[in-house]
């Protein structure tokens, strides 16, 4: 009977440890989600405060006249 009690105690301890680890994971996940939400909100605020984006096409592509060829896109 003593063995069963120690086995039950070990099982209970393992379950408690698994529950603690799950709670820690959930807490870390919640913190990461909150941080991500704050970053996204900051990005939206920054975009609202900035001026309109007046670029035409990709900024790295340069002006349309700098492209080689006939200029008709083919």
C-alpha positions in Angstrom: 0.0 0.0 0.0 2.9 2.3 0.7 4.1 1.9 -2.9 0.8 2.9 -4.3 0.8 6.0 -2.2 4.2 7.0 -3.3 3.3 6.3 -6.9 0.1 8.4 -6.6 2.2 11.2 -5.0 4.6 11.0 -7.9 1.8 11.1 -10.5 0.2 14.0 -8.7 3.5 15.9 -8.7 4.0 15.2 -12.4 0.5 16.4 -13.2 1.1 19.6 -11.1 4.4 20.2 -12.9 2.8 19.8 -16.3 0.0 22.2 -15.3 2.6 24.7 -14.1 4.5 24.4 -17.4 1.3 24.9 -19.4 0.4 28.0 -17.4 3.9 29.4 -18.0 3.5 28.7 -21.8 0.1 30.4 -21.8 1.5 33.4 -20.0 4.4 33.8 -22.4 2.1 33.4 -25.3 -0.2 36.1 -23.9 2.7 38.5 -23.3 4.0 37.9 -26.9 0.5 38.6 -28.3 0.2 41.8 -26.3 3.6 43.0 -27.5 2.7 42.2 -31.1 -0.5 44.0 -30.8 1.3 47.1 -29.4 3.8 47.0 -32.3 1.0 46.8 -34.8 -0.9 49.7 -33.2 2.3 51.8 -33.2 2.8 51.0 -36.9 -0.8 52.1 -37.7 -0.4 55.3 -35.7 2.9 56.1 -37.5 1.3 55.6 -40.9 -1.6 57.9 -39.9 0.8 60.6 -38.8 2.9 60.4 -42.0 2.0 62.0 -45.3 0.5 60.2 -48.3 2.9 57.8 -50.1 3.4 59.5 -53.5 5.7 56.9 -55.0 4.8 55.3 -58.3 5.9 51.7 -58.5 8.9 50.3 -56.5 11.2 52.9 -55.0 14.3 50.9 -56.0 13.3 50.8 -59.7 14.2 54.4 -60.4 12.3 56.5 -62.9 10.5 54.9 -65.8 12.8 56.6 -68.3 15.8 54.8 -66.9 14.6 51.4 -68.1 16.1 50.0 -71.2 14.3 48.9 -74.3 11.7 50.6 -76.4 9.7 51.8 -73.4 6.4 50.2 -74.5 6.7 47.5 -71.8 7.2 44.5 -74.1 
